[in-house]
Amino acid sequence: MQEIKIPELAESITEGTIAEWLVKKGDKVEKGDPVVELETDKVNVEVNAEFSGVITEIISEEGDDVTVGDTIAKLDENGEAGSNSDESEPKEEPKQEEKQEDDKKKASETETSKGAETKSESNGEVIASPAARKRARELNIDLSSVQSRDPLGRVRTEDVEAQAQANKQPAEKKQEKKDAPKSEKTEFDKPVERVKMTRRRQTIAKNLVEVQHNTAMLTTFNEVDMTAVMELRKQRKDKFLDKNGVKLGFMSFFTKAVVGALKEFPLLNAEIQGNELVIKKFYDIGIAVSTDDGLVVPVVRDADRKDFAGIEQDINDLGIKARDNKLTLKDLQGGSFTITNGGTFGSMMSTPILNAPQVGILGMHNIVKRAMVMPDDSIEVRPMMYLALSYDHRIVDGKEAVQFLVRIKQMLEDPYDLLLEG
């Protein structure tokens, strides 16, 4: 008998929650097969079987919290699929022989009935067709619990299927009851619901509080006229799509502008380690993505070496993986600066919280047409966006932060050089 344990996942991950069992008791698995999906504070990961055999016991249920090294199931290397039943199962007979046997049963109904009763009373064996026994093994059904509709009391395949359906309904109701929010009332007799936070949401909450406690976070604002970016995008988007197979969006412009500004103000591409500053000479830009389970920040690697198409392709691929819950730990680790776009949800202005240990994060917001006074004192309606830069004041002074944001504004308002460089 072998134990299936939670393996070492990553240096920073020591615990998780059972999200979904991919096998059930009685299933045969091969070495390397995924058996369970584990939800961690960063991504969902699959735990694979280290041995071939049959699952004989599932110890941790879906929703249970587990830590590295915990035994969550047991596996019999010498077992056979469906062997959890106490019965000795004969091999399935040919259909013709089964038909002949049925004919004999019908011809001697009274004798068979008496024989069945006597046999059942003497040793408790269940009378069932080979096909029914095989199906019971596949569905992990105890034949003694199956209600037969045959007048002779013989269990058939359809009886096993009916019992499996009957077993499934209470299990579904039990799971629904387990997952359902708990309804209760306050001391003022007002209704509320109590819902357990997912592990990822708990970690997000913990990290955000730690950032505010452990950094001197400050936010500075500016606004950018998006006229030039929108016009350039309008001119190039069809040709860009035909050539690269991906749409030209706003994020590649902002990513290019951020990389350019980071090169001029390197302290915003640094972090504190003890009493030292680690100034990074690479530009791995995190792009915040909202999912049903919370915000994740996959990383576009070496953004300074990629053209617009490469950045857009990476952002598109990472966004799909995030929504499909397919991000790996590597996708999320090692970013040097983060961009978050609240404008997709209609945000006008916000103060984004740092993604530790990074010391800078740029917040984008929605584009709104506003009356603007131009250099010649004329008034024009322009598409404007507020930008917010949150930074760690322990490293970055206000002057550098303001200049960094102004530089981004300048590059976005004259984006042709960005496009030529990319």
Solvent accessible surface area in square Angstrom, and as a share of the most:
residue,aa,sasa,rsa
1,M,144,0.64
2,Q,52,0.23
3,E,80,0.36
4,I,10,0.05
5,K,100,0.42
6,I,3,0.01
7,P,48,0.30
8,E,145,0.65
9,L,38,0.19
10,A,27,0.21
11,E,177,0.79
12,S,67,0.43
13,I,3,0.02
14,T,89,0.52
15,E,77,0.35
16,G,0,0.00
17,T,17,0.10
18,I,1,0.01
19,A,39,0.31
20,E,82,0.37
21,W,28,0.10
22,L,72,0.36
23,V,22,0.13
24,K,95,0.40
25,K,83,0.35
26,G,5,0.05
27,D,38,0.20
28,K,111,0.47
29,V,5,0.03
30,E,92,0.41
31,K,147,0.62
32,G,42,0.41
33,D,53,0.27
34,P,58,0.36
35,V,0,0.00
36,V,0,0.00
37,E,38,0.17
38,L,0,0.00
39,E,23,0.10
40,T,0,0.00
41,D,33,0.17
42,K,61,0.26
43,V,4,0.03
44,N,26,0.14
45,V,33,0.19
46,E,99,0.44
47,V,4,0.02
48,N,76,0.39
49,A,3,0.02
50,E,110,0.49
51,F,70,0.29
52,S,42,0.27
53,G,0,0.00
54,V,2,0.01
55,I,0,0.00
56,T,36,0.21
57,E,76,0.34
58,I,40,0.20
59,I,76,0.39
60,S,13,0.09
61,E,95,0.43
62,E,55,0.25
63,G,34,0.33
64,D,53,0.27
65,D,82,0.42
66,V,5,0.03
67,T,62,0.36
68,V,42,0.24
69,G,42,0.40
70,D,55,0.28
71,T,35,0.20
72,I,0,0.00
73,A,0,0.00
74,K,63,0.27
75,L,1,0.01
76,D,37,0.19
77,E,80,0.36
78,N,143,0.73
79,G,15,0.15
80,E,128,0.57
81,A,54,0.42
82,G,3,0.03
83,S,59,0.38
84,N,58,0.30
85,S,31,0.20
86,D,149,0.77
87,E,49,0.22
88,S,106,0.68
89,E,48,0.22
90,P,68,0.43
91,K,180,0.76
92,E,80,0.36
93,E,67,0.30
94,P,79,0.50
95,K,169,0.72
96,Q,109,0.49
97,E,87,0.39
98,E,32,0.15
99,K,120,0.51
100,Q,91,0.41
101,E,56,0.25
102,D,20,0.11
103,D,70,0.36
104,K,145,0.61
105,K,51,0.22
106,K,142,0.60
107,A,92,0.71
108,S,43,0.28
109,E,91,0.41
110,T,89,0.52
111,E,133,0.59
112,T,24,0.14
113,S,32,0.20
114,K,127,0.54
115,G,40,0.38
116,A,12,0.09
117,E,100,0.45
118,T,89,0.52
119,K,95,0.40
120,S,52,0.34
121,E,149,0.67
122,S,86,0.55
123,N,97,0.50
124,G,53,0.51
125,E,79,0.36
126,V,28,0.16
127,I,45,0.23
128,A,11,0.08
129,S,3,0.02
130,P,10,0.06
131,A,29,0.23
132,A,0,0.00
133,R,17,0.06
134,K,80,0.34
135,R,74,0.27
136,A,3,0.02
137,R,61,0.22
138,E,79,0.36
139,L,45,0.23
140,N,49,0.25
141,I,15,0.07
142,D,78,0.40
143,L,3,0.01
144,S,78,0.51
145,S,53,0.34
146,V,13,0.08
147,Q,145,0.64
148,S,40,0.26
149,R,164,0.60
150,D,21,0.11
151,P,122,0.77
152,L,23,0.12
153,G,42,0.40
154,R,8,0.03
155,V,4,0.02
156,R,62,0.23
157,T,47,0.27
158,E,91,0.41
159,D,4,0.02
160,V,0,0.00
161,E,71,0.32
162,A,50,0.39
163,Q,32,0.14
164,A,21,0.17
165,Q,93,0.41
166,A,50,0.39
167,N,69,0.35
168,K,107,0.45
169,Q,91,0.40
170,P,80,0.50
171,A,59,0.46
172,E,79,0.35
173,K,140,0.59
174,K,154,0.65
175,Q,70,0.31
176,E,117,0.52
177,K,169,0.72
178,K,108,0.46
179,D,93,0.48
180,A,51,0.40
181,P,61,0.38
182,K,141,0.60
183,S,95,0.62
184,E,66,0.29
185,K,127,0.54
186,T,56,0.33
187,E,158,0.71
188,F,151,0.63
189,D,96,0.50
190,K,125,0.53
191,P,107,0.67
192,V,59,0.34
193,E,117,0.52
194,R,146,0.53
195,V,97,0.56
196,K,140,0.59
197,M,90,0.40
198,T,56,0.32
199,R,31,0.11
200,R,11,0.04
201,R,103,0.38
202,Q,80,0.35
203,T,26,0.15
204,I,28,0.14
205,A,40,0.31
206,K,128,0.54
207,N,71,0.37
208,L,69,0.34
209,V,76,0.43
210,E,73,0.33
211,V,8,0.04
212,Q,100,0.45
213,H,145,0.65
214,N,98,0.50
215,T,27,0.16
216,A,46,0.36
217,M,52,0.23
218,L,84,0.42
219,T,28,0.16
220,T,23,0.14
221,F,83,0.35
222,N,38,0.20
223,E,46,0.20
224,V,0,0.00
225,D,22,0.11
226,M,0,0.00
227,T,49,0.28
228,A,23,0.17
229,V,0,0.00
230,M,76,0.34
231,E,78,0.35
232,L,0,0.00
233,R,73,0.27
234,K,143,0.61
235,Q,104,0.46
236,R,100,0.36
237,K,86,0.37
238,D,96,0.50
239,K,146,0.62
240,F,25,0.10
241,L,73,0.36
242,D,124,0.64
243,K,165,0.70
244,N,50,0.25
245,G,61,0.59
246,V,15,0.08
247,K,146,0.62
248,L,1,0.01
249,G,18,0.17
250,F,50,0.21
251,M,28,0.13
252,S,0,0.00
253,F,0,0.00
254,F,0,0.00
255,T,0,0.00
256,K,20,0.08
257,A,0,0.00
258,V,0,0.00
259,V,8,0.04
260,G,21,0.20
261,A,0,0.00
262,L,1,0.00
263,K,110,0.47
264,E,90,0.41
265,F,37,0.15
266,P,60,0.38
267,L,42,0.21
268,L,1,0.00
269,N,1,0.01
270,A,0,0.00
271,E,20,0.09
272,I,52,0.26
273,Q,100,0.44
274,G,76,0.73
275,N,150,0.77
276,E,114,0.51
277,L,88,0.44
278,V,51,0.29
279,I,70,0.35
280,K,20,0.09
281,K,168,0.71
282,F,83,0.35
283,Y,29,0.11
284,D,14,0.07
285,I,0,0.00
286,G,0,0.00
287,I,10,0.05
288,A,18,0.14
289,V,20,0.12
290,S,55,0.36
291,T,28,0.16
292,D,156,0.81
293,D,52,0.27
294,G,5,0.04
295,L,88,0.44
296,V,13,0.08
297,V,27,0.16
298,P,0,0.00
299,V,8,0.05
300,V,0,0.00
301,R,73,0.27
302,D,47,0.24
303,A,0,0.00
304,D,47,0.24
305,R,196,0.72
306,K,53,0.22
307,D,67,0.35
308,F,4,0.02
309,A,16,0.12
310,G,22,0.21
311,I,0,0.00
312,E,15,0.07
313,Q,68,0.30
314,D,38,0.20
315,I,28,0.14
316,N,65,0.33
317,D,58,0.30
318,L,17,0.09
319,G,6,0.06
320,I,81,0.41
321,K,65,0.27
322,A,7,0.05
323,R,156,0.57
324,D,82,0.43
325,N,50,0.26
326,K,131,0.56
327,L,11,0.06
328,T,69,0.40
329,L,26,0.13
330,K,157,0.67
331,D,23,0.12
332,L,32,0.16
333,Q,77,0.34
334,G,51,0.49
335,G,10,0.10
336,S,0,0.00
337,F,0,0.00
338,T,1,0.01
339,I,0,0.00
340,T,27,0.16
341,N,39,0.20
342,G,22,0.21
343,G,14,0.14
344,T,97,0.56
345,F,155,0.64
346,G,46,0.45
347,S,34,0.22
348,M,109,0.49
349,M,91,0.41
350,S,49,0.32
351,T,76,0.44
352,P,15,0.09
353,I,49,0.25
354,L,3,0.02
355,N,50,0.25
356,A,57,0.44
357,P,81,0.51
358,Q,11,0.05
359,V,3,0.02
360,G,0,0.00
361,I,10,0.05
362,L,0,0.00
363,G,1,0.01
364,M,2,0.01
365,H,3,0.01
366,N,41,0.21
367,I,55,0.28
368,V,55,0.31
369,K,152,0.64
370,R,55,0.20
371,A,74,0.57
372,M,44,0.19
373,V,105,0.60
374,M,34,0.15
375,P,136,0.86
376,D,108,0.56
377,D,115,0.60
378,S,45,0.29
379,I,123,0.63
380,E,72,0.32
381,V,102,0.59
382,R,53,0.19
383,P,19,0.12
384,M,6,0.03
385,M,5,0.02
386,Y,47,0.18
387,L,0,0.00
388,A,0,0.00
389,L,0,0.00
390,S,0,0.00
391,Y,4,0.02
392,D,2,0.01
393,H,76,0.34
394,R,129,0.47
395,I,14,0.07
396,V,0,0.00
397,D,82,0.43
398,G,26,0.25
399,K,146,0.62
400,E,48,0.21
401,A,0,0.00
402,V,73,0.42
403,Q,75,0.34
404,F,0,0.00
405,L,2,0.01
406,V,49,0.28
407,R,74,0.27
408,I,0,0.00
409,K,48,0.20
410,Q,91,0.40
411,M,19,0.08
412,L,0,0.00
413,E,61,0.27
414,D,81,0.42
415,P,0,0.00
416,Y,89,0.34
417,D,83,0.43
418,L,8,0.04
419,L,29,0.14
420,L,147,0.73
421,E,137,0.61
422,G,30,0.29
